[in-house]
Amino acid sequence: MQVFGQHEKQTLGQLTRVAQRAEHAALMADGHLGYVMPIGGVAAYRNQVNVAGVGFDIACGNAAIRTDLGLADLRDRPGGLRRGLERIGDEIQHGLTFGIGGTNKSRDAPVDHRLFGDPAWQAVPFRHRAALRDKARKQLGTVGSGNHYVDVFADEKDRIWVGVHFGSRGFGHTVASSFLAIGQGAEWGTRVPEAEVILDLGAPVGHDYWHLMNLAGRYAYAGREWAVRKAVEIVGGREVELVHNHHNFAWEEEHFGETLVVVRKGATPAFPGQKGFVGGSMGDDSVILEGTRADEVAALQIQALYSTVHGAGRVMSRTAARGKRHRRTGKVLKRGKVSREMMKDWVDRKGVVLRGGGTDESPHVYRRLSDVLTAQGDTVTVLHTLRPLVVVMAGAGW
């Protein structure tokens, strides 16, 4: 196993258990405890796929667009830079849909996308198919909750970028949870405990999962590209360059002289020359990077299964950060370690316009992205450093 960075004993234990049934495994420097397989984990199988490894948010990933705007263009708008950024934050918050179960109400929502006619829908049981397709249609291009976002950045040359982070929404979650159930002998839609379910791609159930997973991948790509282009439109720019990648997915790839199924759970593909967008936190820089093109690091890249980090990596659980309240009364049962004042102070010092965002997503709960990239060594090369100007997320603002 190739391990980058320092990790808690439980995280390493999860990776060890996964590696026992995989051909190869690795852990990226932003790794932390997950369901069954650690976030930041990578595992390769022969003609098999690990359903929990791909995860509940199938095809979660990042997309970033470099626009034709510079910071000076925003500074010259009426009201100056800060007021202009505040308007952009407000318009993104109201022009896109954030939160659990939200539906895309935009007039140009991609409800007629060709993926809704894809043959892979036949793998969904007939009695569930229409309802799932309807949910997917309504949610395409919505951002969701948690650590999912729409951000506006400036790079080292003050060029304006727009980035998004989210996955396949309720569609992907339904597919993942249903195949976890089927793999444990239950029916589609049944709620079961998280467990390591490994499916043979040659078997009917593995075949069906693989095709629906790939459909969820196309769905996530379509949603992110619509959302990031919508945000670019709100900012008032035009697209110059798009960088786009999944980090919760499985791919058939060539490694160690054979074709393997590589499952990346919170890990970004990083073959030599392949670009990726990796986010930090609401109060930290993000980067555009690529797999390094140098023979001297090739051996380490091979052991990493040509993978790198997908973010900064959590160091504090959501419950620890925000505390715990009684479900019915709202009474505080345990105070969180992060207050809204702490979060506000951090992002204000960074100069970020924040819309939404909970204390469980505060910069305090994450590592610094620069540290995890250092721990990845020279396997990746940073092309652009993106400092956040506007961050829009689900959740309460101030």
N, C-alpha and C positions, 0 to 999 in steps of 0.2 A: 504494500500500500504506500502510495506517495501522499504525505501530509505536509501542507504548507502552513506555517504559523503555529501559534500555541492555542490549545483547546482544552475545555473541561473534560474530565474523565468520562462523564456520561456521553458526551458527543463522540469521543473516540470509541467508546463501547458500542454505540450504534453503528458506526462505520465498520468495526470489526465483525459484528453480526451480519451485516449486509455482505461483506467481503467473503464470508464463508460460503455463500451460494452464488457468488459472481466469479467471473474469470479474472477480472482486474478491478481495482477500486482506488479512489483518490479523494482527498478532502482539500478544499480550497481554504485560503486564509480567513475568509469571512464566515467560516462554518460555525454552526451552533445547533443545538438540539432541535429535532423536528419530529414529525410523526413517522415512526419506523426507520426512516433513513434520514440522516442529518441534513439540514440545509447546508448547501455548499458541497454536498457529496456527489460523486460520480461513480457509476458502476457499469461494467460492460458484461454482457451475457451472450451466449450462443443461441440464437434463434428464440430468445425469451425476452419478456418485458416485465419489469417490476412496477405494478400499478401504483403502489404507495410511493415508489421512487419518483415517478412522474408527478404524483401529488394530486391534490384536489383542484388546484387552479391550473389545469392543463394549459400549457403554452403561455403561462405568464411570461412577460418579457418587456423589453424596452424599445422604444422608437424615438429617434431624435432627428430633427431637421435643422440644418444650417440655412438661415434665411439670407436674403440680400440686404438686410438692414444692419446698421451699426448702432452702437450705443448713442452716438451723436444724433442719429435720426430720432431716437426716442426723447433725447434731451431737448431737441428743438421744437417739440410739440407744445401746444398751448398748456400752460400751467407748470411746465418744467418736467424734469425726469420723474421725481417722486409722485407727483400727481398723475402723470401719465401711466406709471407702473400700477398705481392703485386702480385706475380705470380699467387697465388690462386685466388685473386680478378679478375685479368685479364682473367684467364681461365674460371671462372664462368660467367663473363660478356659475353664472346664470345661463351661459350659452351651451355648456356641456352638463351631463348628468353625473352626479357623484352619489355614492352611498349604496348600501345593501339593497338589492332588489329593484333598483331604479330602472326606469325605461327611458329610451331616447325619444324625446319629444320634438327634436329639431325637424324643421320642414324638409331638410335634405338628408334625413337619416337613411342609411343604406338598407332599407327594409326589403328591397327587391334584389339584393345581391345574389349572384348566380350560385353561391354555395348552398342556398336553401333548396336547390334542386339536385344536389349531389347524391349519387347512388348510395353513399355511406349511411344516409338516414334510414335505409332499409334495415340496418343492424339494430335500430331501436325497436323494441317490441311494439307491435301495431297499436295497442291500446294506450301507449304512452307517447307515441310519435308526434301526433298533432299538437299536443300540449307543450311538449319540449321544443318543437320547432317554433311555435308561437312565442314562447318565452325567449328563445334565442333571437328571434327576429326583433322583438321589442328592446332587447338589451344590447344589441350590436352597437358598438361605439360608446357605451357607457363605461365610466371609469371605476366604479366600485368604491370600497372603503379600505380601512387599514392603512397600509403603506403605499397605496396606489395614488398617483398624482398626475397633474399637468404642471410643468415648470417652464419658466422662461429664464434663459441664461445669457451671460456674455462670456466669450472665450478670451484667451490671452491677447487677441488682437481687437477686442471689443466688438466682435461680430455677434449678432443675436442668434441664439439657438432656441428651439422649443422642444421639450422632451416629454414623453408620457411613459407611464408604467402601469400595466394591468394585463389581465389574461382573458380567458374564455368565459368569464362570468358564470351565471347559473347553469349554462349549458355544460361547460366543462366539469363543474362540480357534480352535476347529476350523472354524467358519464363515469367519472372516477368513483363516486360512492356506489353506483350500481354495480360496477365490475368488482369492487371490493366485496360487495355482498354476494355476487354470483360465485366469486372465487372461494367463498366460505360456505357455499351450499345454500344460500338464500336467494330470493327472487329480486329482480330489478326493482329498485326503489326502496328496498328494505334497509333500515339503518342497522349497521353492524359495527363492532369495535374495529379500530384501525389495526391492521395486521399485514404482514408481508405476504402479498399475493403475487406470485410469479406465474405468468401465463405463457404457454408454448404458442408461438405464432402459427405453427402448423395445425393447431387444434381450432375448432370452430369458434370457441369463446375468445381465444387469443387473436384470431383473424378479425373478429368483430371489434374487439377493443382497439386493435391497431388502426383499423380504418376510421373509427370514431375519434380516436386520439388525433389522427392526422387531420380529420375534418375540424376538430377543435383548434388545431394549429392554424389552419387557413382562416377560421373564424376570428381568432385572436389577431392575426396579421391584418385582416380587413378592418377590424374594429380600431386597432391602434393607428393605422394609417389614416382612417377617416378622422379620428379624434385629433391627432397631431396636426393634420392639415387644416382642420377647423380652427384649432388654436392659432396656427400661423396666420390664417385669414383674420382672426380677431386682432392679432398683434399688428396686422397691416403689412405683412411682408410677403415675399414669394420664395418658393422652395429652390434651394441651390443644391443641397446634398441630403440624402436620407441614409441613416444608419439604423438597422433594425435587426433584432435578434430575440429568440426565445431564450429562457433560462430554466424552464420547467418542462422538459420534453424528452423524447427518446428518438434517436436517429440510427439508421443503419450506416455504419462507417467502416473503413478499413483501418485496422490496428493490428500490429504484431503479425502481419502477413495473412490476416483472415478478416472476413466480414463479421462484425460484432454489432449487437444492439447496445448503444451507449445511452444510458439514462443519466441525465443531468438534473439534479434537484437544487435549484438555486445556484447554478453554475453556468457561465457563459462560454459557448464554443469559441475557441481562439486558435484556429489553425494559422500557420504563418501567413501574414498578410490579411487575415480576416478581421474586419473591424467590428467593434462592439461599443455600445453605449452602456456605461455602468454608473448608476446613481449613488450619491452619498446619502445625505439626509436633508431635511428642510433647512438646516443651518450649516451645511458643509458643501464643499465643491463636488462636482461630478466629473467624469472624464469620457472622452472618446479614445479608445485604445485599439490596438491590433496585436495579433499574435506576432511575436518577434521573428524576423527573417534573418537568422544567424545560426550557423552550424554549431557554434559552441554551446548553445542552449537546447539543441534539438533533443538530446537524450532526456532532459528534464521535461520538455514538452510532451514527449512520448509517454513518460510515466504519468503525467497529468491528464492523459487521454485528450490532449489538446484542449484544455479547459482553463478557465480562470474565474475570478470572483464575479458575483452579480450585483454586489452592493457592499456596504460597509460592514454588515453583520451585527446582529443584536448582541448586547451584553446585559440586557435587563428584560424580563418578561413584561408583557402588557399589564398583567395584574400588579406586579411590583411597581410599575411606573405610575399607574393611575389610581391604584388602591382598589378597594372592594366595597360595594354598597349592597344593602339588602334589596333583593329583586323587587319586592312589592312596596316597601316603605321608603326606599331611597336612603335609609340611614347609613352613615359611614361605618363600616365594620372594620376596615383597615385603611389607614391613610397611605396614599401613594408616595413614592420617593421623589416624584417630579411634580411640581406645581405649575399652574399656568403662568405665574409670574416668572418662574425660572425659564420656561420655554420662551416667553415673550422677550425676556432680557437677552437670551442667546440670539434669536433671529433679528432683534432690533440692532444688536451690535454688529451683526453680519450685514445689515442693511436690506433685509429681505421683506418684501410685502407678502404677508401670509394671509390666505383665506382658507378657513377650515383648519383641520389638523387637531388631533387630540394629544394629550400629554404622553400617551403610549407611543407616539411617533416623534417625540421631542429628540433633538440631537443628543441629549443625555443618555438615551437608551442604545446608542450605536457606537461602534468603534469609529475611528477616523479612517476615511477611505485611503488616505495617503499611507497609513500604517499597513493596511492589509495589502495594498499594492506593493509596498516594499517587501513584505513577506512572500509575495509571489515571485520575487526575484526578477530576472531579466526575461522570463518567459513571455511577457507582454511589454509593449512599448506604448507609452501615453502619447497620443497625437495632439489632443487638445484638453485643456483644463477649463471646466465650465463653472463659473461662480453664479450662484442662484440670485435672481432679481425678484422673481415672483414665484410663489409656491401655492398651488391650489389643491386641496384635498377634501375628502369628506370629513364630517365632524364639526364640532363647535369651534368658532373663531373667537375674537374678542372685539 
